[in-house]
């Protein structure tokens, strides 16, 4: 094993740890809505958010960052995050999972700080602030045992991480005189909101929603996807995923402005899943054909079929939100079940694409 980075074959167990958390987290989300799903212990349904956000995304994002850094020690972050997911599923003491997630996010902050020191820029600062939001959410959970208190900082972790990665690509566009200034303003608002959340949840959540709405508007205006959507094949597909995701971010933020980010609000499920599913998973679907090959050293050739899981995700999410706003709980349950099938279709599509690539490579030898 190299002393500088983890070989691709050694990354597979870390990736599998994340996938286990994704699978059980999806089942947990279905169980919360009363949809029949495989059981993995009574704690599973109550830990849906922790499994999906900090165990799955924490593992995947920190693994991606470790690969980009070409160092061995940052891989301890996805390992700790993956083990945190297993601690939830094993039904260990309540503090074990948040402690492991806190270790993971602390290492991730250290890695992100190293990136910022090497390249001080607005996008690396945004990535660092996203890492700090993940750490803040985990520490809140560890300090008080409340998952609901950690949810919005975790959301900020994902939103700021995506925003930072998209901001990096704006360097290839002609200079925009007001773009960076506006981004700094909304970034300051998001940071203030995360700090306010533990002390004054209502004003903090509304400020965070305002920052997210401003970010969605900024991305729709300044992101390079506005131009690349006119191109073809994979480039267009990624741009379509991005633009659709930004629209869902705006929807979730608008609901948050009405108070839907707060626990107990009738629109909370709709607001959270508009962002976590509509926005975040649109980014996952769009970037998987690019990031997964970089992490695992396999090819995922583009195919127009990629649009099917993307369309299925957005249509089924609309059904779920309709259930939250008057159509009835059965619509919400059906939408959630179809959301899960959409994610399964996406994973199957990626696996088939990898298989096609391997078969073509073997045939050409």
Beta strands, then each sheet from edge to edge (+ up, - down):
end
